[in-house]
């Protein structure tokens, strides 16, 4: 759920607005407390988001394994 919420445009804009460049290192420090993350109140919506994100991450892991297997087969 948090992965999904942190990637919402409204949250990304808040993060960008709170990043300060010190030297050449971007820092956010205590300003994370100023970021508002819009958690859905509806349990059904929360569960749908969790289910979809879980499926996406699991699919991504399977694809990575397939690519790794393919690369190992080609390199042999």
Buried (B, 14 or more C-beta within 10 A) or exposed (E): BEEBBEEEEEBEEBBEEBEEEEEEEEEEEEBEEEBEEEEBEEEEEEEEBEEEBEEEEEEEEEEEEEEEEEEEEEEE
